[in-house]
Amino acid sequence: MSLEIKNLSIQYVRGGQPVGAPALSEISLKVEKGEKFGILGPTGSGKTTLSLAINGFFPEEIPAIIKGDIFVNSIKVGSVKMAELKQHIGYVFYNPDYSLVELFVEDDIAFGPSNLNLSAKEIQNRVNFAIEVCRLKGYEKRKTYDLSGGETQAVAIAGLIAMRTPIMVLDEPITMLDPIGKDQVFNTLNILNKEHGVTIILTESGNDIEYFAKFVDRIAVLYKGRILKVGPTKEILSDEDLLMKVGIEPPPLTKFFKAQAPLTVEEAVKIVGDLIRANKLIFKKEEKKLSGEKSGETLSFKRSGQEPLIIVKNVHHIYPPNIHALKGINLEIYPGERVAIIGQNGSGKTTLALHLVGLLKPTNPDAKIIVSGIEVSSKKTNLIDVIKHINYAFQNPDSQLSQDDVWNEMTYGLKLLNFPPEEIVKRAEEALKMFNLLELKETGITQLPLSAKRRLTVASLIALGTRNLILDEPTNGLDTTEAQTLMGIIQKLYNEGRITSYILISHNMELVSKYTDRVIVMSQGQILLDGPTRDVFYKPEILKQAYLLPPQVARFCQSLNIFTEEKLLTVDELKNYIQLINT
């Protein structure tokens, strides 16, 4: 066995006293050498606690009460120092910032193998391999604190790949990567698994279920600190009752075909052929109008004759010493639009968003950014005036939350804008209630789970009355239920007119297809493609240039060359066009 866990229970300790309920209860699990094993569960189920325990963090680094035993390559965890354990097992944290230890990218990747008594040539070979497969060529001398979230995640994974430990544990490692980047990471892990016998243990909460599903061989479902079921991937992902209980949806095509449970587009295409030959599948033409804009039409917002909400003209931004992040961006966004900005890691998405709210300024003097008539690009413009019209929810909520507890965070901006005391209380309580946070108003920020932090970042903006929002990767790290809850609230506010427009930055193409009408594709600091969501997702060759893939249903239709005129994007739409008979 690579890993054996016997009756493991863990309860966190603070100030010498147990805190809350046990994070894990009576966990028993075996992972065989060379296995690709998945741990699936919603946020708060105990995945990170289990990952940390396997890697020996309790109680040497993190205070906790532990019962039971963990064996890694037959070594009892806790019986040896972590330095010795790290010869056998490596770890990528769910927050990649925790994994970085050096100032420069190349040095950080080399840090692990440099501690394994390897030759200089072997260290360099491993570093070069990791840089290549993680698409970090040209980043060797970049400072790690200047990287985007996705680039940081790539460096953290590259560091583990260079270590090449016999067991690798990755805690939701691809949440910030672009779609092709996700595939490339898993392809590399597959190579390490097949050619070097590396055991891979991977956690997932549902955001990247498609990539997770086609990689792992077996899955343990973790829920409220307990293992509910362990089994082969297809068996787990076709168990509707189990997934419904834990609040996670299978990949779209797995959900659609149910009994056959395809994990990839290729498997689904083969299943279609088999079903047609067995007279168990019928293609039907449904005249039901699809949601959103008809393909090829100019956006209705532009047709209405309204003035643009946002005007961007010739915006360049160069980070020192010479990183040209934006290269002459020209853009108009209209009131009422639900826009997605997508693109590969480092394409300039977040840099552009920070310009739209005035947190960054163009580095060329002839650039213009105007939002609701305010010249945001001017260094003379007060940020207080900008946030009354447009505001930004950070990719990492910890970068936005600055106060000690929920109530002070909610009221901080309102006080800054000089609202009367009674109005501050009214707005704060209303927003907390709206985002299911009222019962947590006295809770410290550091005690909040990630899902609550993400809701709080948006709630604090809504309380200010800001009607135009930029949401940067708002569902990263959330399980399916939490992501749907957050986006459901945002969509409700949009439908009610409380939010006029929003810009969604995301690597989750399923999310983009469901919640936006227009997609802007960025690549290498430029706009590669801009149009209605359906049109953009049915241009796979252009998307590939930006390391992007269409949603799974769109890829399925394109592979079979069916319903490409209708431009289907979701399982619900597919059901209107394909009928399965007694399958």
BELTA-V411338 format. One record per pair of residues at least 4 apart in sequence whose ideal C-beta (glycine too) atoms are under 7 Angstrom apart, sorted by the first residue. I is the first residue (numbers start at 0). J is the second residue. Records with the same first field share a line. If there is no record, write none. Layout:
# BELTA-V411338
I = J + J
This chain:
# BELTA-V411338
0 = 29 + 30 + 31 + 32
1 = 30 + 31 + 32 + 34 + 72 + 166 + 198
2 = 30 + 53 + 71 + 166 + 200
3 = 29 + 70
4 = 26 + 27 + 28 + 69
5 = 27 + 67 + 68
6 = 25 + 27 + 66 + 67
7 = 23 + 26 + 52 + 67 + 69
8 = 21 + 23 + 24 + 25 + 66 + 67
9 = 21 + 22 + 23 + 48 + 52 + 57 + 63 + 65
10 = 17 + 21 + 22 + 63 + 64
11 = 18 + 19 + 22 + 63
12 = 16 + 17 + 18 + 62 + 63 + 64
13 = 18
17 = 64
21 = 224
22 = 45 + 48 + 224
23 = 45 + 48 + 49 + 224
24 = 224 + 225
25 = 225
26 = 49 + 226
28 = 219 + 226
30 = 34 + 36 + 198 + 200
32 = 196 + 198
33 = 192 + 196 + 198
34 = 198 + 216 + 217
35 = 192 + 199 + 214 + 215 + 216
36 = 199 + 200 + 215 + 216 + 217
37 = 201 + 203 + 211 + 215 + 217 + 218
38 = 46 + 49 + 200 + 202 + 219 + 221
39 = 203 + 218 + 220 + 221 + 247
40 = 44 + 45 + 46 + 204 + 220 + 221 + 222 + 245
41 = 204 + 245 + 246 + 247 + 478 + 480
42 = 204 + 448 + 449 + 450 + 476 + 477 + 478 + 481
43 = 448
44 = 221 + 222 + 223
45 = 49 + 221 + 224
46 = 50 + 170 + 202 + 221
47 = 51 + 93 + 170
48 = 52
49 = 53 + 221
50 = 54 + 90 + 168 + 170 + 202
51 = 56 + 57 + 61
52 = 56 + 57 + 69
53 = 69 + 71 + 88 + 168
54 = 88 + 90 + 168
55 = 59 + 76 + 77 + 81 + 84
56 = 60 + 61
57 = 61 + 63 + 65
58 = 62 + 63 + 65
59 = 81
68 = 75
69 = 76
70 = 74 + 75
71 = 76 + 84 + 87 + 88 + 166
72 = 87 + 165
74 = 78 + 79 + 84 + 87
76 = 84
79 = 83 + 84
81 = 85
84 = 88
85 = 89
87 = 164 + 165 + 166
88 = 164 + 166 + 168
89 = 159 + 162 + 164 + 167
90 = 168
91 = 98 + 155 + 156 + 159 + 169 + 170 + 172
92 = 97 + 98 + 170
93 = 170 + 171 + 476
95 = 151 + 152 + 155
96 = 151
98 = 155 + 158
99 = 107 + 143 + 151 + 154 + 155
100 = 107 + 110
101 = 106 + 107 + 110 + 143
102 = 106 + 142 + 143
103 = 107 + 140 + 141 + 142 + 143
104 = 108 + 135 + 138 + 139 + 141 + 143 + 154
105 = 109 + 126 + 139 + 140
106 = 110
107 = 143 + 154 + 158
108 = 126 + 129 + 130 + 154 + 157 + 158 + 161
109 = 113 + 122 + 126 + 161
110 = 158
111 = 158 + 161 + 162
112 = 117 + 122 + 125 + 161 + 162
113 = 122
117 = 121 + 122
118 = 122
119 = 123
120 = 124
121 = 125
122 = 126
123 = 127
124 = 128
125 = 129 + 161 + 163
126 = 130 + 161
127 = 131
128 = 132
129 = 133 + 157 + 160 + 161
130 = 135 + 136 + 139 + 157
131 = 136
132 = 160 + 183 + 187
133 = 153 + 156 + 157 + 184
134 = 153 + 180 + 183
135 = 153 + 154 + 157
138 = 150
141 = 145 + 146
143 = 154
145 = 318
146 = 150 + 151 + 154
147 = 151 + 344 + 345 + 349
148 = 152 + 175 + 394 + 395
149 = 153 + 175 + 176 + 177 + 344 + 345
150 = 154 + 344 + 345
151 = 155
152 = 156 + 172 + 175 + 176
153 = 157 + 176 + 180 + 344
154 = 158
156 = 160 + 172 + 184
157 = 161
158 = 162
159 = 167
160 = 187 + 191
163 = 191 + 195 + 197
165 = 197 + 198
166 = 198 + 200
167 = 197 + 199
168 = 200
169 = 201
170 = 202
171 = 202 + 203 + 204 + 476
173 = 181 + 184 + 207 + 210
174 = 206 + 207 + 475 + 476
175 = 472 + 475 + 506
176 = 180 + 181 + 184 + 344 + 506
177 = 343 + 344 + 506 + 546 + 547
178 = 182 + 506 + 508 + 546 + 547 + 548
179 = 183 + 546 + 547 + 548
180 = 184 + 343 + 344 + 546
181 = 185 + 207 + 210
182 = 186 + 210
183 = 187
184 = 188
185 = 189 + 210 + 214
186 = 190
187 = 191
188 = 192 + 199
189 = 193
190 = 194
191 = 195 + 197
192 = 197 + 199
201 = 211 + 214 + 215
203 = 207 + 208 + 211
204 = 476 + 477 + 478
205 = 247 + 248 + 478 + 479
206 = 474 + 475 + 476 + 477 + 482 + 507
207 = 211
208 = 212 + 247 + 248 + 249 + 250
209 = 250 + 551
210 = 214
211 = 215
212 = 232 + 236 + 250 + 253 + 262
213 = 262 + 263
215 = 232
216 = 232
217 = 229 + 230 + 231 + 232
218 = 230 + 232 + 235
219 = 226 + 229
220 = 226 + 227 + 228 + 235 + 241 + 245
221 = 226
222 = 227 + 245
227 = 241
228 = 235 + 241
230 = 234 + 235
232 = 236 + 262
233 = 237 + 260 + 262
234 = 238
236 = 249 + 253 + 260
237 = 257 + 260
238 = 242
239 = 243
240 = 244
241 = 245
242 = 247 + 248 + 249
246 = 478 + 479 + 480
247 = 478 + 479
248 = 254 + 479
249 = 253 + 254
250 = 254 + 262 + 551
251 = 255 + 509 + 551 + 552 + 570
252 = 256 + 261 + 264 + 267 + 551 + 555
253 = 260 + 261 + 262
254 = 570
255 = 570 + 573
256 = 260 + 261 + 267 + 270
258 = 582
259 = 270 + 582
261 = 266 + 267 + 270
262 = 266
264 = 268 + 551 + 554 + 555 + 558
265 = 269
266 = 270
267 = 271 + 555
268 = 555 + 558 + 559
269 = 273
270 = 274
271 = 275 + 280 + 559
272 = 276
273 = 277
274 = 279 + 280 + 582
275 = 280
279 = 579 + 580 + 581 + 582
280 = 577 + 579 + 580
281 = 578 + 580
282 = 561 + 576 + 577
283 = 576 + 578
285 = 575 + 576
287 = 575
289 = 565 + 572
291 = 516 + 531 + 532 + 533
292 = 296 + 298 + 299 + 516 + 531
294 = 531 + 533 + 534 + 566
295 = 534
296 = 531
297 = 301 + 302
298 = 336 + 517 + 531
299 = 303
300 = 305 + 333 + 334 + 335 + 336
301 = 333
305 = 333 + 334
307 = 331 + 332 + 333
308 = 332 + 333 + 334 + 370 + 371 + 467 + 500
309 = 331 + 332 + 355 + 370
310 = 331 + 367 + 369
311 = 328 + 329 + 330 + 368
312 = 329 + 366 + 367
313 = 327 + 329 + 365 + 366
314 = 325 + 328 + 354 + 361 + 366 + 368
315 = 325 + 326 + 327 + 361 + 362 + 363 + 366
316 = 324 + 325 + 350 + 354 + 359 + 361 + 362
317 = 321 + 322 + 323 + 362
318 = 322 + 324
323 = 524
324 = 347 + 350 + 524
325 = 347 + 350 + 351 + 524
326 = 524 + 525
328 = 351 + 526
330 = 526
332 = 336 + 338 + 500
334 = 499 + 500
335 = 499 + 500
336 = 500 + 516 + 517
337 = 493 + 501 + 514 + 515 + 516
338 = 502 + 515 + 517 + 519
339 = 503 + 505 + 511 + 515 + 518 + 519
340 = 348 + 351 + 502 + 504 + 519 + 521
341 = 505 + 511 + 518 + 520 + 547
342 = 346 + 348 + 520 + 521 + 522 + 545
343 = 522 + 545 + 546
346 = 521 + 522 + 523 + 524 + 545
347 = 351 + 521 + 524
348 = 352 + 504 + 521
349 = 353 + 394 + 471 + 504
350 = 354 + 359
351 = 355
352 = 391 + 469 + 471 + 502 + 504
353 = 358 + 359
354 = 359 + 361 + 368
355 = 368 + 370 + 375 + 389 + 469
356 = 385 + 389 + 390 + 391 + 469
357 = 375 + 380 + 382 + 385
360 = 376 + 378
361 = 366 + 376
366 = 376
367 = 376
368 = 375 + 376
369 = 373 + 374 + 375
370 = 375 + 385 + 388 + 389
371 = 388
373 = 380 + 384 + 385 + 388
374 = 380
375 = 380 + 385
380 = 384 + 385
382 = 386
383 = 416
385 = 389
386 = 390 + 463 + 465
387 = 465
388 = 465 + 467
389 = 465 + 467 + 469
390 = 460 + 463 + 465 + 468
391 = 469 + 471
392 = 399 + 456 + 457 + 460 + 468 + 469 + 470 + 471 + 473
393 = 398 + 399 + 456 + 471
394 = 471 + 472 + 475
396 = 400 + 452 + 453 + 456
399 = 456
400 = 408 + 444 + 452 + 455 + 456
402 = 407 + 408 + 411 + 444
403 = 407 + 443 + 444
404 = 408 + 441 + 442 + 443 + 444
405 = 409 + 436 + 439 + 440 + 442 + 455
406 = 410 + 427 + 440 + 441
407 = 411
408 = 444 + 455 + 459
409 = 427 + 430 + 431 + 458 + 459 + 462
410 = 414 + 423 + 427
411 = 415
412 = 416 + 459 + 463
413 = 418 + 423 + 426 + 427 + 462 + 463
414 = 423
416 = 463
418 = 422 + 423 + 426
420 = 424
421 = 425
422 = 426
423 = 427
424 = 428
425 = 429
426 = 430 + 462
427 = 431 + 462
428 = 432 + 437
429 = 433
430 = 434 + 458 + 461 + 462
431 = 436 + 437 + 440 + 458
432 = 437
433 = 458 + 461 + 488
434 = 454 + 457 + 458 + 488
435 = 454
436 = 440 + 451 + 454 + 455 + 458
439 = 447 + 451
442 = 446 + 447
447 = 451 + 452 + 455
449 = 453 + 476 + 477
450 = 454 + 477 + 481
451 = 455
452 = 456
453 = 473 + 477 + 485
454 = 458 + 485
455 = 459
457 = 461 + 473 + 489
458 = 462
460 = 465 + 468
461 = 492
466 = 498 + 499
467 = 499 + 500 + 501
468 = 498 + 501
469 = 502
470 = 501 + 503 + 504
471 = 504
472 = 504 + 505
473 = 485
474 = 482 + 485 + 486 + 507 + 510
477 = 481 + 482 + 485
478 = 482
479 = 483
480 = 484
481 = 485
482 = 486
483 = 487
484 = 488
485 = 489
486 = 490 + 510 + 514
487 = 491
488 = 492
489 = 493 + 498 + 501
490 = 494 + 514
491 = 495
492 = 497 + 498
493 = 498 + 501
503 = 511 + 514 + 515
505 = 510 + 511
507 = 511
508 = 512 + 548 + 549 + 550
509 = 513 + 550
510 = 514
511 = 515 + 518 + 532
512 = 532 + 536 + 550 + 568 + 569
513 = 569
515 = 532
516 = 531 + 532
517 = 530 + 531 + 532
518 = 530 + 532 + 535
519 = 526 + 529
520 = 527 + 528 + 535 + 542 + 545 + 547
521 = 525 + 526 + 527 + 545
522 = 527 + 544 + 545
527 = 541 + 544 + 545
528 = 535 + 538 + 541
530 = 534 + 535
531 = 535
532 = 536
533 = 537 + 566 + 568
534 = 538
536 = 549 + 550 + 553 + 568
537 = 553 + 563 + 566
538 = 542
539 = 543 + 549 + 557
542 = 547 + 548 + 549
548 = 554
549 = 553 + 554
550 = 568
551 = 555
552 = 556 + 567 + 568 + 569 + 570 + 573
553 = 557 + 567 + 568
554 = 558
555 = 559
556 = 561 + 562 + 563 + 567
557 = 563
562 = 567 + 576
567 = 572 + 573 + 576
568 = 572
569 = 573
570 = 574
573 = 577
